[in-house]
Amino acid sequence: MNPETANDLSVIAPLLAVSVMVLSIYVLDRRWRNLQAQLAKATGLMNESHAFSLNLVRQCMPSLKVEKYQFRGMRAKTAGANIEFDALSLELPSGKRVLEGVTGKFQAGRMCAIMGPSGAGKTTFMNVLCGKATYGHMGGSIRINGQEANMKSLKSVMGFVPQDDIVHQELTVREQIQFSAKLRGRVGLSEGRVERITEDVLNVMQIDHIQNSIVGGVEQRGISGGQRKRVNIGLELAAEPTLLFLDEPTSGLDSTSSLSVCSSLKKMCQLGMTSIMVIHQPRYSLFTLFDDVLLLGKGGKTVYLGPSAGAKPYFESLGFEMPANENPADWFMDVISGEVPNSQIPNFKPEMLFDLWREKAAEPAQLPSMLRQGSAVTRLLSQAEERAILLQKLEEAWEYIDVNHDGVMQADELQQLLAHCSSIQPQAEIVRELMDRMAGDGAREVTKYQFLDYLCSLSADVANDQTLARLDAEGITGTRRMFAWVTKSKNLSKQEAQQPDEAADDSTTASSPTLEDLEGSRSEASLECLSRETLGFPRQLQLLMLRRLVQWWRMNRQRAIFLAALTLGGVILAVIDRFIVSGTARWDAMSFLNLHTALALLLAIFCLQVFGNDQPVFWRESSSGMNVFAYFQSRLLVNSMDIIIQTFLFTAVYYLIRHPGVAFWEFFLPFGFTAYAASGWGYLISTIVPPRHGPFIVSLIVFVICGLLGNPSTLSNFLVGGAMEVCVSAVSITRWSVQMSFAEAVRVLHPHPIGVSKYLYDMEANVFFKRDWGLGTWWTAALALMIMGTVLRLGSFLGLRFTNRDKQV
């Protein structure tokens, strides 16, 4: 066989290896997509089943209060967080105070708003409260449940929603929530529990209908701005935080969308989460959703802190009069800004509000009586009474439900009942799902009291049915429900039928704890009880690798552009060396210099996006406790596939056209080491330089370290020993990579040049065979490039870890 033909065939093996790698990623992507589609279908089935259940309750007992959505993965907090803050302040490096003397308390399980006119320090206060105001000197003290606390120690149970919608553009809505739940959940969280938490967030934030839609960005259109805002909030809810801070979560939304978002957050507070948000000019219906409100005046001082319903009576007690049909929230801002006259204080100035609040706050006996005005106490039915009434109605209707009069309800009877209550024929899957929830997995019949238990459970915030009870017992959901379903036999059913009131009382003892039941434990919870153990490096690396692989496959358009550029570059250089400058020797170092410089430049620019494109996302995740080294390694490992593919393609195209006369692997290895070092430069620049400046700086660096410092015609001027040679050898890629290619070509081709070619050969040989560290020319260069690439990666990690530290707090 012709040697050149044999060399050309040597490209086939690595080509097959690369193809297998790409095919494996494709198969993984298809499996991932199928899994997400199945989960979406399960979510739809769960929601439809719950909708039919609500129709059952409305038909059997319209007066029973039921929840529109029940949490199936999340649970009520057994330890809440009461936040007390005393004399919080912030002084900028210039000496200006933008926040001063804010004192108060936010109670656990309540939704609190921070409001004020522009320049009042709303976001500043929240940043100081959650420990993110590192741009100034923070003063004052913060206590959590009565104990002095450093907010950094609560990072595992604290969420922060930034004003900008910082999300992964390449992931779907469900994937965003799912990975957030996995990465930030406690150790030991099962896959089943993660999926149910994901479903809870999707439903509460009302984004379940777009769960398989790519979020997208500026270049690729995805979901709408309002939906993107919900995803931004959902990322934090998926972590089940005890404390949630939000910076203007309704900015950019219309009033209806704002009300919907805040209603969703209010739903989460039912589980004991403390929600504190900065909000700007809400409408009245939105304002009344807040349990407490903090009003700040200009200069960052307190004007009012207390229940939202007490703000209007408070200002009226000071002598302000609100016009009819005025939005109270807007009126408060006018009062704080000094736009509203005061009937009791003729020369009123806004600064007086600070002293007035201090005087009122110093007389706590006055505030409660004022805030109780207009309140009324109503009695609600107890759980026992509700169950007894429902049981009576069920007894009356059971003969119509139990068509065949065998004392139990079969699937066909349940289907008829659902169709009657909803005016829609339910699918068999929905009937099967409800049968499992009422009587257990695979149940063929439902007793009267199993049916009653299930209907009563729909009034709780957290779902409790036979399906979840089974998953709890198997350790799949891990929700630790504090009650068990009672599966009654027909004999026990008859006994209970004779004593319905006692049965109702029994069911009450088996119900889930309410927020009031848990309030005591919340108020006494220590900081150790609040914090939780999160995932370590190995598990985070595994999850981040999976997430990056999903993103990697969806970046094919960007990848195709770089592959086309690399292919074109290889073709042009090969055509020039073989056909245009036909006298170019196959061992010529200048030809290798052009090749290695072109590859280094293209790869370094490509690698800028690895850490440069997602900087805001990284800052957000790092501040929430993500392991930076796991993030760093996941990005490097996945990007290595791109480096291998691009280097192979560039080298193979040139090799097949040029026919350099050496085996492909021997020709390819120097380019592989070049790629390793050049990508390191791309990583380093992307972690320490703003993304918009990256391409320019990388182009300049590669031009200098490859094109100038590695040029064989001038390299001899630098390799004279001392600091000059050390510096050039430490930073120049082509000083070593060209040496590898030249040494291998000389070893295989055994050139015997004459004339000008001999002069050129002697000059290059004198440069590249001058230093070998006792390892040989080829191995010395390989070791030098390995060290260079490794040091650059270490520098990249340090840059990622310690640059922009204020944004990772």
Order of alpha helices (4+ residues) and beta strands (2+ residues): alpha-alpha-beta-beta-beta-alpha-beta-beta-beta-alpha-alpha-alpha-beta-alpha-beta-alpha-beta-beta-alpha-alpha-alpha-alpha-alpha-beta-alpha-alpha-beta-alpha-alpha-alpha-alpha-alpha-alpha-alpha-alpha-alpha-alpha-alpha-alpha-alpha-alpha-alpha-alpha-alpha-alpha-alpha
